[in-house]
Amino acid sequence: MELGVHLPLMEFRGEGLSLGRLQAAVDAARELGFAAVCANDHFVFSTPWLDGPTALAAVIERSGEMVLATTISLASLRGPVPVAKTLAALDVLSGGRLVAGVGPGSSKRDYDAIGVSFEDRWKRFDEAVIILRALLRDEPVPERRVHFTVPDAPLAPAPLQVRGLPLWIGSWGSRAGLRRVARIGDGWLASAYNTAPEQFESALEFLGAELTELGKDAEVFPNALVTMWTWITDDGAERGRVLGEILGPLLGRDPEQLGGRVCVGSAEQCAELLSRYADAGCQRVYLWPLGDERRQLELVAGEVAPLFGRG
């Protein structure tokens, strides 16, 4: 199982939001051998949020050979044509290293911000992805369109990847969501704080059955786990403060439940959680340090990874 890194799009302890902070995080990830770097997408959040696609574009030059990923891009809200242009540009500028994760988003506030009904998100998303596939992978444009229009000419430049830009679908693991992943996706993005290793394993088995039913090869269908919040510390009191005073309020979640789902705690605790995900079939985990990115990634590489490697 590979490890990737989320870009620091938020403040946790007054670190500020800057190009320098983004670059420092990517430099650390590259130097320490992480496999990928990604950015999430929100218009509004409970704290200031740096635009994800813009941030990802800003660090392409520093990313070396790492995979770049959107985890996810709000296709239902940004619209398939603008999203296609952004994704194609990221792929061209990175030399063909982009994995395009898309989803409807789970925040009603994002929908309210641009005056779109949250209840329509799945219908909008299904249509948006089909149009995205047509624009980015040279697949047929849907004849019936309700929410979006399409250009009368191909978008150019096209993505650099000659086999077509891979479109991964975000899903927390519901059966309806996994059926959608199997039907229209090229990969699955799960959410760490919304699942657990046992749930992930069960969902992966269900996804495999759905893929097989559709005549697709479940053995080569990729997956990854995103938003794995990370803070390595041997101090139990500090762990409690991070969960109870930072992460819990940020997400509106129970700190005790989060404690069993994210990499907040000692190197041993985090390695054990990651090992369970590896055993469940997870192929890549994107870690999101809760500040002090270089030091946290150094702890992961130096203290967690060796234990995880033995696990």
N, C-alpha and C positions, 0 to 999 in steps of 0.2 A: 504494500500500500504506500502510495506517494503522499507527500505533504506539500500543500500549497499555502499561500498567504493572502489574506484580504488586505487591500489598501486601507490606510487609516483615514476614513472619511468623516470621523466624529472626534470630538474632544471627550476625554474621560476625566482628566484631572487638570484642565486648563492648559493643555499642551499647545493649543492653537492649531489652525488649519493652514497649511502652507505647502508650496511646491517642495521646499527643502525637506519637510517631514515625509512627504510621499517618496522623494528620491532616497532618503536615508533608509526607509523601510525596504524599498526595492533593492538597494545596494546590499543590505544585510541579507535579504532572502537569496539574492544571486550568489553572494560570496559563500554562504553557508550551504548551498546545494539544494535549495528548495526547488520543486518541480514547476510551480506555476504561481501566478499572481492574478488576483481577480478584484472586481469592483461590483458592489450592489447598487440598487437604483431606488431612490425615493425622491419625491418632490418636497414633501414636508415630513418632519419626524418630531419626536419628543425633544430633540436637541438639534442644533445646526448640523446639516448634512451636506458635505461637499458632493457636487454632481459626479456620479460614478463614471459614465462614459468619458467625460472630460478628464477626470483624474487618470483613467487608464491610458488615454492618449498621451497624457503629459509624461508618462514614465516609460514609454516604448523604448526610447533610446537607452535607458538604463537597465532594461529587463533581460539583456543577454539572450540566451536560448530558451528562457522559461516560456511556458504556455501562458497566453493571456486569455482571460475569461470574463464574461459578464454573468453575474450570478445573483440576481437576474436583471435583464432589461425589461422595462414595463411596456411591452408591445401593445397591450390593450389601450394604453393611454397615450403613449408617444405616437402611435400609429405605425403601420407596417412600412410605409415609404420612408419617413424620417429614420426609423430604426434600421432599415436596410441600408440606407446611405451611411449611417454611422458605423454599422458593423462591417460593411465592405471597406470603408476607409481604414478602420482599425486593422483589418486583415492585410490590406495592401501595405500599410505603413510598418507593420510588424514583420513583413516578409512571409505571411501565411501561417501565423502562429495562434490565431484566434479560435476559441471555442465559444460559440454564441449561446449563452443560456438565456431563455426568455420565460416570462410568466405573466399572469394577470396582476400580481401583487396582492398582498393580503391586508393592506391598510385602506380603510374607507376614507381616511383623510386625504390620500393621494387623489382619489376619485372626486371628492368634494372640491379639491383645489382647482380642478379644471372643469367642474360642472358636468361630470359624467356619472350616471347611475351605477352605484356599486353592485346592484343586483344584476346588471347586464354584463358583468365582467367576463363570465365564461363564454357567452355568445360572442362577445367582442374578441376575446382571446383566440377562440377557435378560428374565426375568420382571419384574424391578424396573422396567425401562424401559417395558414394555408397561402396567404398572399406573400408572406416572407419567403416561404419555400419557393414560390414561383419567381420571386425577384432575385433570390440568392443562389438557388440551386437549379434554375432553368426547368422548373416543373410547371404544369398547366395552371393558368390563372383561373380561379373559380368563376363560373359564369354568373352565379347569383351572389351578389354582394349587398349587404344591408348597411354596414357601419363604415366601410372604407371604400375609397376609390383607388384605381391603379393608373399608372402613367401609360401613355399610348406608345411608349418606346422603352426598350430595356434600359435599366439603370447602368450607368457607366461612370467610373470603372467598376468592373465586376470584382468579387473577391479573388484573391490570388490562388487559393487552394483549388486545384483543377478538378477535384472530385466533389466540389461543392462545400460551402461553409457548413460545418456541423451545427445543427440546431438542437440544443438540449432543452428539455422541458422541466421547469421547477414544479415539484409536488411534495407536499408534506407526507404523502403515503396513503391517502384514501384510495379505495378501489376505483372510484370514478376518475381520480387524478392519475392513477397508474395506467388505467385503460387509455387515457389521453396521451400519456407518455409513449405507450406502445404504438398507438395509432399514428401520431404525427411527429414524434420525436426521434432524434438520433442519439439520445443519451438521457439519463435521469439525474437531476439535481435534488437531493434531499436536504432537509434543514436540521442541523444538529440539535438545536434547543427545542425542536418540536418532535423529536423521536428519541429512541434508545436503541442500543445494538440489537436487542431481541426484536423490536418492532421493525427495524431496518431489514433484518434477515427475513422476516415474514413477508414484508412488502416486496423484497427482491424475488422471493419465490413466486409470489403472485404475478409480478411483472414478467418473470420468465415464462410463466404459463400463457399469459396474454400474448407475448411476442411469438411464442411457438404457434399459437392459434392463428396468428396473422401470417404465418409462414416466414417469420424473421428469426435470425439466429441469436438466441438469448445468450449464448456463450461469448459472443463478441460485442454485445450491447454494453456500452460503458456507463459508469455511474460515478458520482462524487457526492461528498457531504460538505455543505457550506455552513457559514456562520457558526463555526466551532470557536466560541469565545474562549480566550486563553489568558491565564495569569498563573505563572509557575511560582509557588511560594511554599516554604516549609512551615510557615507561621500560620497556625490554625486560626488565630484571631484575625490576621490579615485576610485569610480566605473568607471568613465570615463577613468582614466589612465589604470586600469586593462583591460578594454575592448579594448581601443585604442592602448595601448603600449605593452601589453603582449599577450592577447588572439587573437586579430585580426591578428597581424603579424604572430603569431605562426601557425594559421590555414589558413591564406590567405583569411579571410572572412571579410565582412563588419561589423565593431563593432556595428553599430546601429541595424542591423538585429540580431546579436548575443545577444544583450541586451534583446531582447524579448524571447529568447529561453533557456537561461542558468541561473543558480542561482548566479548571480552576482548583488549584491545590498543589500538592507535592509532585515532583517528577514521577514518583512511583504511581501515584493515583492517576496521573494523566496517561502514563504509558499503559496502565492496565485498561483504561477506557479505550484508548486507540487500538490496543491489541484485540479487544472484543469486537470492535468495528471491522478490523481486518479479518477476523474469523467469520464475521457475518457476511463477508463478500464485498465490503467497501473497497474501492480502488484508489480513491484520493480523498483526503480531508483538507479543507481550507481552514487554517487557523486564523483567528482574529484577535491579536493581542489587545488587551485593554489598556493601551498606552505603553510607553517605554519600549517601542517596537524592537529596536536592535537588541537590547538586553534580553527581552523575552524570547526572541528568535534564537539568540545564542544559548539560552537555557534549554530550549527545545532541542537544538542540534547537539548540544554537549551533554545534557543530562537525561532528557526524555527519549530521544531517538535510540541511544544505545540500549536502554531497557526495553524499548518497544521492539527493537531488532531481535532481542532474545525471546520476546514474547510470541 
